Amino acid sequence: MEWSESGSRGRIRDLTSAGSGFVTFLSVAQQARLDFLPISWHQGLQLLGEGVTTEVSQSIINLERSFAFKRKSSRTNETDARVLNALCTEILVLRHPPIQEDPHIVDVLGISWEPSTAGEAWPVLVLPSAEFGALDRFLSRREGRQSSFRDKLKLCSNVIRALQKLHACGVVHGDLKPQNVLVYKDSSLGYDAKVADVGFSCFSGSGSNKVYPPKSAPWFAPEWHHRGFSMEKAKLLDIFSLGMLCLWVIMEHALQNSSDAGLNVLTNQPTWAADMKSNSTTDILSQWKEQKALPEQMVHVIECLEDATVGEKSELVLFFNRTLQHNPTKREADIFKLTEDITVCGFSNLGKFERYDTVTVPTHKTFRLAAAIPQLSLTSYQVRLSILRALESVFKSPNSETIPHCCQSCSESMAFQLALSFHLGFGGYRDESRAKEWLRRSSRGVQDLEREIDGLREYLFDLRYTGEFERLKHDGFIHIIDFAEQYGQPDMYHRFEGAFNTEVDASSQILGESHIVTIQLKMALASIYKGRLHSTEAARLEKEIIDSLSCIEEVANPLVLTIILRLGSTYCQMGKYQEALELQTDALQRTRALFGDGHPTTLNARGVVASTLWAQGKWEEAELHFLQLVKESESIGGISHPDTIVFRANLAMAQKQMGKLKEAEALERDTASRCLQTFGPDSIATCRVGSNLAQTYLKQGQFRKAEEWLKSLRSCRDEPLASIHPDKLRLFNDLGVAYLGQRRFPEAQDILKSTARAQEESMGLNHADTIATFLNLAEVYYDEGNHDMADSLIKELAERCSENRKEAGLVNSSLDIRVATKLATLLNRRGLWSEAEKLQVEILSTRRETMGSNHPRTMEAMACLCETLGCQKKYEQADELDLSLSLESLNKLQNDDAVILKPLSNLGWAYIEENELDRAQRLLEKVWSAAKHILGPEHLLTGTALGNLASAYALKGMSQEAYVAYLALIEIRIRSLGLDNQSTQTALANFRYFCNCVGYNADSALNNLQR
């Protein structure tokens, strides 16, 4: 909702003057002792309520413990300075001790950030989340509709109590309405209301003589105008809005719970809307206010309350007569006298408050950077850059000695913060000459700078927060966001890498290698290296961190264990699975000893180990781990907890690799639904789970179903653009494959081309995602008959990947091994055997090194290379691989791994064409036997192998064996596909030709078969 310009004038006019709003905000937050939290708001969060300049959205930590984020609304017309002003007001009011202690006014827990790709960040207030959302949403939910009349009276009394406390502290709320009241569970499983959104408040200590409240219909008082009000008259506006809100609650209850006879009391009134169904309660209230009929009509509303006592009805009439008078002079001006003589409704127990100290604006608007750096080092880089830019901008020009409209001491303080920034490389800019110049302007010396840095050095190995956030973090319910991972796009990784290097170098030199700031910056830089697939550099940094922390007892420090787990994940990315597993298993044992087996931190460590087992190809073990993790995580945080969602998604991935496609599909469908509810439609987590489900559909050949699912995702409804996160671009790639599977070539070509262009622009030509999309495009060209285009594109991709692998090797290159396997298959398909062989040799070597010789993926690589060698008539080398793929090892494969048999069957036919009949017979007998054992006799691949084997027997003169094989194939084809199927007819034609060649009676044999 947006307010008119006249209703949005400043509340605290001197807070954000002269463009210093961002620095002033930091100063106010710091003086209020608010933490700068390493958690993030994102667009997928469920909307709770909305103010003029800000929106409140909920972030689910779990079902019982969560936060809400209050951020700048995308729909506001307010300037940045106005929004910052409102945020400052919110902090000053809510952190005022008497108000902060009040159970019916929402508290501010800290400051979070909303980073942008433009290199900026916007502050976001972190609040306790409301289980039931804003009051208007609560009353529209089942719980609200079913709540009793006295439950709703209690909510009204909570709001009255909150407004009494605000007025007692000299604060006018200014925008009281249902959207600004949040509903929580109370200790007795009932409901509590808390007043929120005081950004438009004004207070007597603000230095402003006028109050300019917004005009929120229908809640604003009749006397509202845009010229502003004195504090005393503004309190009367609050009184009227309070009455309107409470009457709205009572009316909602009456409409939902009264009988037809009771409602007739209302509908028979001449001023009541003729058609109840076509008018909302707020519309009706607005009409009554305009007609000056509120006191009269509220009596009728109260009369139809069938579950209210006579005493309650009488007291409600008294309360509303004191609040809803059209003439403000007839309203009760004293908030404490509103509830006098009102005992039955439960209002009288609110008591009379003392007159508290009023809220005031801080005299000096200074921000001390050194005190904030430890927490800011764990936030997004854009936050630090935004602070540096804000500090510079307050001086208006580089040569300004003072800040306009600011006292000398504040100007000198800001200059000193800039000197410290440039000395420490804060925000990625280290410049000693500028540091000296700003130090001169601050009228302070080098000794002062050293003293400030000495204070910063007191932060050692740990970083603690205050209040609820620290408790949840300690209990394992909060995982610090890896902001580097949120950058997503490689061009952003590249842009920020230099800045992080500057910050890391400066912090290492000035604060030391083991200082918490250095460690956190190195962790972020390591994440950037991993995002750019520079795993070796990431591992180097993570080893440095572990070495620097060797001076403390490792088993007792969670930070050390976190770094060890991260290093293990880096090794996993490098293909060093065994080393990764050894590190992670050791860290898991220490985590268990520190936190216990059921602690969320331990569960996540177990999840890291399970993921490495999955990457290593130990899918059965990974599945068992994830099954247990899902069960335990559900019992701790609930089925919709983010950790549970991740474990369920990973479980489905393990099941897919084991061929359990139906189980994986059902699990992914449910997980996708929960992910949508928890993270929202625009989150990266929703995209990833959505892509997993789409690929499961594609793997089962359900191309239409995959298309429908992808189009239902909001992230897949627009055009693929370079500015879109890489995970969202993968959805478009999946959609192209779905079109290809349906042979809708023009649509597949269009979406894959635009996706490849976007990926090329944002991630580069050599990124695995870009290459994968181009490979799918090559398949489109091939399947639609444009072989020249397909060959040209495949050759270009092969050359590009060859150069990339020469520099880094297959494992450390950006070419994902699965993408490399697909490229080799396409090269083979187009007869480019030499190029295919080179790539397949690397793939096989990597598979053997990382997974072992008997792993299904290694066997698949052996089979593909065997086919390529055979097609080049390198028979001895092919024989060596063929013989190593024993029938015993093939029979151990799962259903989904039987894809290994396809290249071997293809090679068998190639041997037949080259008259290598002994080789063909040996290979095809093995393939047929394995396919029959794994897939069953009626599977298409089993039948193809049997048909090829029959041809090999016939050409070798083994007539009886060929005769039996052909008849067996025909019988299977008729039973599984029917007599008229093309494959059945081909098998019949081949049998008749064979019988004609050897003098057998085909008709007699077929008649016997039919009988």
N, C-alpha and C positions, 0 to 999 in steps of 0.2 A: 504494500500500500504506500502511496506517496501523498505528501501533504502539499498544500498550496505554498507558494513562495512566501506569502504574508505570514503564514503560520510556522515558518521554519527559521526565524531569526535567531541569532545567537543567544545562548543562555549565559555563558561566562565570557564576556566579550574580550577580555584581555588575555585569555589563556593562549590563543594561537595566533597572535598578531605577527605581522612581518614575516610570514612564511616559515615560522619556527615551529609549526604545529607538531611535526614528527618528533623533534627533540623534546618539546614540552610534554608530549605524551609519554616519552621514555622517562622523563624526570618525574612526572606524576606517578607512573607505575612503580618506579624504583622507590620513591619516598613512601608509597603505600605498601612496600615490602612484598610486591608481587613477583613471583618467579617468571622467568622467560623459559617457557616449556618447549621441549623438543618433540612436540606432537603437532599434527597438521590438520587444518580444515581442508576438506575436499568437496567437490560439487555433489558427490553422491550421497551426502548425509541427509537424513530425513529432516524436512523442515518442521520446526516446532511452532514458531510464531514469527512475526515480522514487525519491526518498528519503522520509523520514518527513514532513518539512515542506516539501519542495521537489520540483519536477519539472524534469527537464532536457529541453529541446526544441531541435531543430536548425533553424537558419535558413540557407537555402542562399544564399550570395553567388554562387558558381558551383560547378562540380563539384570544384574543387581547393581553393578558399578559402572557408571558411564559419565561422560561429560557432554556438555552442549557448547557450541561455538557461536559467538556473536560477532558477525563480520559486517563489513560494508555491503549494503544491498546493491545488487546489480541494477536495480530499478529506481534508485534514488537520483534526484536531480541536484542533490546537495554537492557542494564543493568538498575537496579533500579536507580543507581547513575546518569546515563545518562538522564533518564526520569525526575528525580527530577531536574537535571540541566536545562533541557528544560523548565520545569514548572517555575523555578526561573527566567529564562530569560524572559519568557512570562510576568510574573508579573512586573519585573523591567522595561520592555519596555512599557507595556500597562498602567502602573500606573505613568509613567513619566508625570508630569502635562501638558506640551504642547501636548503630544500624547493622554492623557486621554481626553482632551477637544476637540479633533478633531472629527467631526461628521462622518468621513469616515474611522475611525479605530475602531474596536470593543473594548468594555470596559470589564474589569473583575469586576464582582459584588461581588464576595466572594469565599470562599472555602467550598466545600461540601466534602462528604466522601463516599467511597465505602467499607463497612465493609465486612469481610469474616468470614466463619464459623471457621477458624483457629485461631480466636482471634486477627486478625490484621485489619488495615484499611489503605486505600490508598487515598491520597488527590485528589480531583477533582476540577477543575476550573469551576466556574459558570459564564456563559456569557449570555447576552441578546439573546433570541432565534431569529432566522431568519424565518420570515413567509414563505419565499419561498425557504429556504435552500441555499445550495452553488450555485455558478454561473452556473456550468455545469448542475446541476439538474433544476435550474430555466429555462434555455433555452430549456430544454427538456420537460418542462411542458406546458400546454395550455397557461398560462399567458405569459410565456417567448416567445413562438412561435408567439403569437399574438401581442407582443410588437412592437412598431414602431422602425424605424431606429434611430430616435433621442432619444428614450428611451435607446437604446443600447449605443449610443454615450455618454449619460449622465452617464451610468454605467462605461464606460471607463474613463470618466473625474473624477469620484469619486475615482477610483483606482489610477490614476495619482496623484491626490491631496494627497491621503494617502501616496504614496511613496515619494512625495516631503517632507511631514512633517517628515517622518522617516529619510530621508537623512539629513534634516535640523537639526535633533537631534543627528546626528552621528550614525544612525542605518542602517545597511544593513539587508533587510528582509531575503534574502537567499533562499526563497522557494516560490516565487510568481507563482501562478497557479490558474485556475478557482476553484479548490476544496478549496482554501484558501481565497476565496472572498465570503462573505455571502450577500444575497439580502433581503432587508427589504422594507416595505411600507413606502412611504414618506407622508408628511402632505397633499399633493394634490392628494393622491390615485395613485401616480406614484411609481417609484422604486428607491431605493438608494442602493449603494454597499458599503460594509465595508470590509476592509482588515483584515484578522484574521491569526491565527497560526504563531506567531512570535517566536515560541520556538527555531527555528534554526537561529534566528537573531544573529548578532554580533554588538557590538557598541564600539566606540573608547575608552570609559572609562572602558572597561571590563578587561583590563590588558593583553589582548591577542594580539599578533602581527600578527596573521594569522586568516583568516576566512575559515571555512570548510563547505561550503554549501552542501546540499544533491543533488543528481543527479535525478531530476524528469523529466522523458521523457514526451513530447518532449520539455519541457519549458527551460531546461538548455542551457546555452550559449555554442557555439562550442568550446571555449577554456577551458571548465571545465576540471579539473584534481583533483586527490585526495591529492595533496601535500599542498593545502591551498593557499589563496590569501591575498594580502594586502587589507586594507580597500578601497583604491581608485579603485583597480582593481575589488574588489568584487561589488562595486557600478555599474560597467559596466555589470556585470552579471545580476543585478537587472534590468538595462535598457533593456537588450535583452529580459529577461523574460516578462517585461512589454509589449514590442512590440509584442511578440508571443501571449500573452493573448489577447491584443486588436485585433490583426489580426484574431485570432480564433473567437472572438465575431462577427467581420464583416463577416467572411466566413459563420458562422452559419446563420446569417441573409440572406446572399446572397443565400444560398442553400434553405432556407425555403420560400423566398419571390420573387425570380427572376423568370421571365418567361423562357420558353424553349429557346427562342432566346437569352436571357441574359446569360443563363447557357452555351450556345454553345461557348460563348467567352472563357469560362474556359475549357470545354471538348475538344475543338479543339486544345488546347495547347499540344505540344508533351510531356511535363513533367507532365501534369496532369494525374491522375490515369485513366486508360482506363474504368474501371467500377466504376462509382460513388457509386453504391449501396453497393459494397463490401469493401469500404474503409471509415474509419471514418475521420473526419476533422483533428484529431490529427495525424493520420497516414500520411495524405497528407502533413501536416506541417513538420512532421519528414523527409519525403522524400525530400521536398524542401530544408530543412536545410542541409541535407546530400549532396545534389547536389549543394549547395551554390547558390540556385536560389530564395531565399526568396524575395529580392528586386524586381526582375523581375516579379515573379509570383504575388506578392501582387498588382502590377499595374493592372493585368488582373482581379483580384478579385474585385478591386475597380471599374473597368470599367463596371462590370455587375450589379452594384448597381443602380437599376432603380429608386429608391426613394431618391437618393442623388443628391444634386445640383452640378453644375460644381465646384463651390467654395469649397464645402465640399470634393469632390473627390481630388481636387488639394492639399488641406491642409492635407488630410489623407496620400497622397503619400509623402509629406514632412515629416510628423511625422514618418512614417515607415522607411524612408530613414535614419532618425536620430537614430533609435533604432535597426534595424534588419541587420546591416552590419555584415558580417561574420568575418571581421577583427575588433577586439575591438578598435583599434586605430582610426578607421573611425567612430565609434559611438560617439554620443554626450555624453560627460562624465558628464556634469552638468545637473542634473535633472530639474533645473529651466529653462534652455534654450530650453528644448524639445518643449515647447508650444509657444515659441516666434513666432510671425507672424501667429499664428493659431487662427483666430478670428471667422470664420463662424461655425466651429465645436463645439464651446462652450468651448474650452480649455483655451482660453486666459483669461477668467475671474478668473482663478485660482490665478493669481497674483504671486508675488515673496515673498517668506517667509523671515523672519528675520532668523538669525543664532541663534538657541536656545541653552540653556545649554544642554550639551550632557548627555545621560544616563550613570550612573556610578554604580558600585557595592558598596554596603555599606561597610564601613571600618570595623565595628564590627558586627560579625554574632552572635547576642545574641537574645534569645527568653525569654520574660518575662511571666512566667506561670500565675502569679496572675491576669494579665490583661486579660488573655484568659479564665480562669476557668469558669466565668459565662456563656459564650457561649458554652464552651466545655462540661459543665454539661448537656446540652440539646442534645448533639450528642450521637452517639452510644458508648457504653462502650469500644468497640474495639479501638476507636480513642484514648481515654485516656491511654489505655494500650500500644498502639503503641508509643505514645509520651514518656511514662515512659521508655519503652525499648530503644527507640532511645537516650534519654538523658544518660542512663547508657552506651550504646554501644560506645559513642563518646570518652570515656576515655580508650578504648581498653582493659583495665584490671581493676578489682576492686581496685587495689592498686595504679593506676596511679594518680599522683597529677595534671597533666596537660593534655590537649588534644594535640595530635601530630599535628604539623604544624599549631598551633593556638596560638594567643597571650595570655599572662598571664591573662589579664582582661577577655577575653572570656572564658577561662578555669574556672576561679573563678566564673563567672556568671552562667555557666552551673552547676557547683557544688552547687551553691546556689539554683538553680531551683530544683535540686534533693533533697536538704534538705527540701525545701517547699513541694515537692511531698510526701515524706515519712512522714512528719509531718501531712499533710492533708489527707493521705490515698488515694491520687490521683492515679487512675488506679487500686484501690482495694488492695493496699499494704501499710499498716501503720506500721512503724517501727521507734520508737523514737531513738534507738541506731544508726541506719543507718542515720537518719536525723541529729543527732549530728556529726557523722563522716563527712558527706558531708558538714555540716556547717563549720567544722574545715578547710576542704580543700578550702572552698570559701574565707577564711581569713575574714569572717564576723561573727558577734556575734548574740546572742539571741535577742538583741534589734532590729537588722536589720530584723530578721525574724518576730518579732511582728509588726514592722512598715509596712512590706509588707502585713501582714494579716489585719492590721487596714485599709489599702487602699482597700483591698478586701471587707471588711465589709461595705464599702460605697454603694455597690450595695444592694438595699433594696428589693422591692417587684416586680419590673418590669425589663424586659430585653429588651433593644432596639437595633435595628440594624441600618445600614445607608442606604441611597439611596433607590433605587427602591424596594428592598426586604422589607424594613420597611414599605413603603407606601402600598405595596400589602398586607402585613400581617395586617396592620391596617384596610385596606378596606375589609378584610375578604376573600381575594382570595387565601391566603396561609394558610394551616393548618399544624402545626408542626407535623412532622412524629413521631409516637410512635415507637422508635427504638426497644424497648423491644418486641413489637408485631412482628417486623421483624425477631426476632431470630427464631420464628416458632417452632422449635423442642424442646420438653421438656428437652432433655439432655443438650441443650444450656441454657435453663432457669435455670436448676440446677447448671450448671457451673458458670453462672454469678451472681446467687443470692447472694453467699457469698461475692463477690467483691462489689456488690451494698450495702450490709449491712455494710461492712467496711467503704465505702465512706459516707453513710448516718450517721453512728454513729460519725465519725470524724467531718463531717460538722456540725452536730447538736451541738456538744460540743464546737467547735472552732468558728463557724460563727453564730450559733444560729438557733433555730427552724424556725423562720420566714424569714431567709435569702433565697434569690432566688435560690442559689445553693442547699441548703438543700431541698427546696420544689421540685425542678426539679428532684433531685435524688430520693426523696421519690415517686414522681409520676412514675418514671421509675420502681422502685422496686415494687410498687403496680401493675403495668402492668405485671411484671414477676409473681407475686403471682396469678394474674387472669389467666395468661397463664398456670400455673400449677394447676388451679382450686382451689386455696387456697383463696376463696373469702372472708372469715372472716378476714384473715390477710390483704388483700387488703383494705377492708372497714375500718379496724383499722387505717391504714396509711392515708387514705384519710380523715378520721375524724380528725386525728392529724393535717393535713395540714390546714383544715378549722378552727380548734381551734386556730392554731398559727397565722392565718391571721385575727382573730377577732378584732385586734387592728386597722384595717383600715376599711374604709367605704365600705361595701361589694358591694353595688349596683353600686359603681363607679369603681370597679376593675374587668376587664375581667378574671383575673386569678382565683379569687374566684368562679366566675360563672362556669368556666371550671371544677374546682374541684368538685363543687356540681353536675354538670351533670355527671361527671365520677363516683362519689359515687352512684348516681342513677342507672347508668348502672351496677355497682357492685351489688347493691341490686337486680337488675333484674336477674343477673346471679345466685343469691342465691334464687330466687323464691319469693322475697319480692316485688311483683309487685306494691302493693298499696303504700308502702313506697317510692319505686322508683319513681312512678308517681307523688307523692306529692312533692318530692324534685325537680324533673325535671320541673314540671309545675311552681314552684316558681322561679327556675333559668331562665326559658324561659321568664317569665314576666319581670324580672330584665334585661335580655338581650335586650328585646324589648325596655325598657325604655332607655337603654344605647346606642343602635345602630340604633333603628328603625326597623320596621317590615320587610322591604325588604332587609336588610343587609345580606350578606352571612353567617355571624356568627349567626344571628337569624334563618336563614333557617336551619342551621345545628342543632341548639338547638331544633327546631321544629321536625327535623328528628329523634333526640334522643327520644323525647316524642312519636312520631309515632311508633318507633321500640318497645318501652315498651308496647304500646297498642297492637301491634302485638303479642308480647311474652305472654301477658296476655290473648290472645285469642279474643280480641275485633277487629276482622278483618275488619268489616264494617267501624268502626271509623278510623282504621289505613289506609284503602284504601282511604278514603276521604282526610286524611292528606297528603298522598303521592301523590295523584292526584294533589293537589294544589301545593305541593312542586316541583313536576316535571315542572308544568307550569311556576312557578315563577323562578326556577333555569334556565330553558331554556331561559327566557327573559333576565336574568342577564349575564349568562356565556356561553350560547349556549347549544345545544343538546348533544355535545360531551365533555362538561366540566365534570371532574371527579365527582363533587357533583351531577350533573344531572344523570350521569350513576348510581351512588349509589342509588339515589331516585327511578329511574326507575326499578332497580333490586329489591328493597324492595317492590315497588308497585306490581310487578309481583308475589312476594312471598305472599302478602296479597290476591291477586286474586286467587292464587292456593288454599289457605286455604278455600276460599269461593266457590270452585268448578268451577271457571271461567278458566278452563284449556286452552281453545283455545285463550282467550284474553291474558293469561299469556304467552303462547307459542309464540304468535306473538310479544309481547313486549320483551321477552327474546331473541328472534332471532335478533331483531334490536339492542338491548342493547349489545349482544355479539359481533356483528359486529363493533359497535362503540368502545367497550372496546378494541377490537383487534387493531383498528387504533390508539386509544389514548394511551394505556398502552403497546401494543406489545404482541406477542404470548407467551412470557415467564413470564409475570407478574402474581402475585398472584391474582390480581383483575380479570384478564382474566380467570384464572382457576376457580375462584368462580362462575362467571357468566356462564361459560361453564358447570360447574357441575349442576347449577340450571336448565339450559335448558335440560341437559341430564335427570335429574330426572323428569322433566315435561313430556318428551317423555315416560319414563318408567312408570309413573303414568297412562298414557293413553294406556299402553300396546303396544306402538310403539317401540318394542325392536330393530328391525333392524335399524330404524331411529336413535335411541339413539346410537347404535354401530357406524354407519357411522359418526355421529356428533363427537363422542369422538375421533375416529381415525383421524378426520381432525384437531384436536388440537395438536400442536407440543409437548405439555407437556405429551401427552399420547402415544407417538410413541416409547419411549425407555422402558427399563425394569424398573419396580418399585424398587427403591433402598432406603436404609435407609437415604441416604444423601439428598433425595428429600424432599421438603417442604410438610408438612402434607396435605395442600389443593390440591397439585398435586397428592398425593397418593389416595385421595378420587376419583379422576377421574378413576383410575384403578379399584377401588371398583365398581363404576358405570358401568364400562365396563363388569365386571364379572356378574353383575345383568342382563345386556343386553344379555349376552350369555345364562344365566340361563333361561331367558324368552323365548329364542328360542330353549331351550332344547339341547343346545350344551354343554353337561356336561363336556367333557374333557377340552375344552377351558376355560370354567368357572372355573373349578377346578384349572387349572394351574395358571390363572391370580390372583385368590383370594388367593391361597396359597402363591405366591410370594409377593403379597401386604401385607398379614397378617404378613409375616416374616419381611418385611421392617418396618411396623408399630410397630411391637413388639420390634425391635431393636432400633428404634428411639424414640418411645413414651412410650413403656412399655406395659406389658400384660393387665393392668387394664384400659388403656385409652379407651374412648368410641369408637373412630375410629377403634381401633384394635378389640374390641369386636364385633362391627357391621360387620366387614369383616369376622370374624370367624362365625358369625350367618348366613351370606349369604352362606358361605362354608357348614355349616350344612344343609342348605336348598338344596344345590346341592346334597349332600350325600343322603338326604331323597328322593328327586325326582328321582334320578337314581337307587333307590332301595337298597342302602347301609345303611339300617336302623341301624345296629350296630354302624357304624362309626358316624352316625348322633347323636344317643343317647349318645355315649361316649363324643362327643364334646360338646353337649348341657349340659350334667351334669357337665362337667369340667367348662364351662362358668358360670353355675349357682352357683357353689361353689365359684369360684373366685369373682363373683359379690356380693355374700352374705357376704364374708369377707370384701370387700370394703365398703359395705353399713353399716356394723356394726360399722366401725370406724367413718364414717362421716355422715351417713344418706343419703337418696336417692338424695336429692337436692344438697347437698354439695359434694357428691362423684363424681368421674370421670365418673360414669355411666349416660349418657344422658337419660332423661326420655323416649324419643322415642325409644332408643335402648333397654331400660328396657321393654317397651311395646312389642317390637318384640320378645325379649327373652321369656317373659311370654307366648306369642302366640305359640312359638315353643315348650315350655314345655307342654302346654296344648295339642298341636297337637300330641305329643308323649306319652300322657297319664301320664305325670309326674305332676299330679294335685296338690299334696301337695306343691311342690316347686313353681308351677305357682301361687297358691293361696297366698303364703307369699309375693311374689313380687307384685301381683296385689293389695293386700291390701295396700301396701306402695304407689303404683302408684295412687290408688283412693284417699288416704289420701292427697297426694301431690296435685293432681288435684283439690280437693275440697278447699284446703287451698289457692291455688294460683289463681284459675280460677272461683271458685264458683260452686254450685251444678248443675246449669242449663246450664253450658257450654257444647257444643258438645263433647269436649275432656273428660270432667268429665263423661258424659253420656256413652261415649265409654268405659271408664274404668269400669263403673258400669256394662255394658252389658257383658264385658269379664269376670269379676269376677263372675257375675251371672251364666254364662255358666260353669265356673270351679266348683262352688259350687254345681250346679245341677248334674254335672257328678260324684261328690263324694256323691250324695244322701243327701246333706245338704239342704233339700228342704225348710225348714222354713227360713233359711238365704237367700236362693235364692229368695223365695217369697217376702221377704222384699225389696230386690233390684228391683225385677221385678215390684212390685206395685209402687215403686217410679218413674219408667220410664213410666209415663202416656202417653196415646195416644196423648193427646194435646201437650205435650212437644216433642214427637217424630215427630209430623206433622210439627213442626217449623224448623226441620233440613233442611239444604241445600242439594243439590244433592250429593255433595262430602262427606257429613257427614253420608250418608246412610249406610256406612260400619258398623255403630253401629248395624244395623239390622241383620248382618250375624251371629254373635255369638248367638243372641237371637233365630234366626231360627234354628241354630244347637242345641241349648238347647231344643227347641220344639221337635225336632226329638229324642233327648236323652230321654225326658219324655215319648214319645211314646214307645220307646224300653223298658223302665222300667215300662210300663203300668200305668204311672201317667197321665191318659188321660184328667182329668179335668184341670190339670195344662197345659198340652199340648194345649188343646183347647183355654184356656184363653190367653196364650202367643201368639199362632200362629194367632189368630184372630187379635190381636193388631199389630203383625208384618206385616201381609198381608195388613191390612188397611193402615198402615203407608207407606209401600213400594209402594203401589198403588198410594198414594197421592204424594209421593216425586219423585219416579222413573218412575211411569207410569205402566199400567197393563202389558205391554209386556216385561218389564225388566226381566232378568234371575232370579234375586233375588226375585222379586215379584212372579214369577211362582213357584219357589222352595217353598216359604212360603205357597202358595195356595195348592200345591200338598201335602205338609206335613199336612196342615189343613184338606184336604179331607181324608187323611188316619186316622187322629184323629177322625173325624166324623164317618167314617166307623167302626172303632173299638169300638166306643161308642154306635153303633147301631142307629145312626142318619142318616138313609139311604137316606132320601130325601135331606138333606143338603150335604151329601157326593156326591150324584148323580149330583146335581147342580154344586158343586165345581169341580168335575172331568171334566164335560163337558165344563165348562168355561175355565179350564186349557188347554184342548185339542184344543178348538177354538183359544185361544191365541197362542199356540205353532204352529199350522198350519199356522196362519196368519203371524207370525213374523219369524218362522224358516223354514217352509215348511213341507210337509208331510213326506219326507224321512229322516228328521233330527233325530238323535239318541234320543234327548230329547223328541221329538214328539212321537216317537215309544214307548218309555218307558211310557209316559203318557197314550197312547192307551192300552198298555199291562196291566197297573194297573187298568184302567177302566173296561176292559173285565173281569179281575179277580174279581173285586168288583161285577159286574153285575151277574157273575156266582154264587157268594156266596149268593146274596140276591134274585136271581130269576128274575132279570131285563133282558130285551132284549137289549143287547148292540148294535147289528147291526141296529135295528130300530132307536135307538137314534142317532147313528152315521150317518145314511142316512138322517135323518131329519136335522142334523147339516150341512151336505154337501149341502143340498138344501137351 
